[in-house]
Amino acid sequence: MSSEKVAQTLKSLPFFLHLDDISIRKLASNFKITQYKKGEILQYEDEVKSYFYYLLSGEVKLYKTDRLGNEIFLYHLFNGSAVTSLNYGSLDFNSGSYANIEFTKDSEVLYVNGKYLSNLIKCDDKIALEFLKCDHKKIKLLEETITKHVVYDVTARVASMIVNDLSKLNELKKYEVASMLHIQPETLSRVLAKLSRNELIEVNKNTVEIKNEAGLREIYEQDEEW
């Protein structure tokens, strides 16, 4: 991709909205844009890569693995997300990833040498603030993961996903949804059947439709109160 197209991309990112065209063009020579296919791994858990990656389009999932090699799903990141995090102790990108990062859709990624970006952050408070906002977003996603998989029971996990991420539930295969919810596929089927019997949802050809959103919310909001 030409440096001019990279410059146009940079101008649209929240980190650089305050910069003038001359500054943007100087930055553009250091940034690259590349494509990844679904299923490719961007970074493995504990692997150190001294680059900053920003997801322009597509989707990644972050997950850990247990000692038996089983996948422990954490969360998804979508287009418009900073994938790698800043090490706030040293203000660089040299720390290992806390999770595996895998593309779940064909994606386009902007990347830059971490040392170069680290120097920018140290010299520009506005850029630093935007990185804080990005990492705060990922902290909130981790908090939601803890709530769903530690506080919620199985039925509450499924009800929450139906209300808050119905398109993803209908898009993925049943075993993929079960993995996200940290349950077995058979358990997912039983919960969906129960919710259908209680007339909270309707399942047509493996597609879930909401019939009673208030009833679904009541299931997981009760768990939150605990």
Secondary structure by P-SEA (a helix, b strand, c coil): ccaaaaaaaaaaccccccccaaaaaaaaaaccccccccccccccccccccbbbbbcccccccccccccbbbbbcccccccccccccccccccccccccbbbbbcccbbbbbccaaaaaaaaaacaaaaaaaaaaaaaaaaaaaaaaaacccccaaaaaaaaaaccaaaaaaccaaaaaaaacccaaaaaaaaaaaaaaccccccccbbbbccaaaaaaaaaaaaac
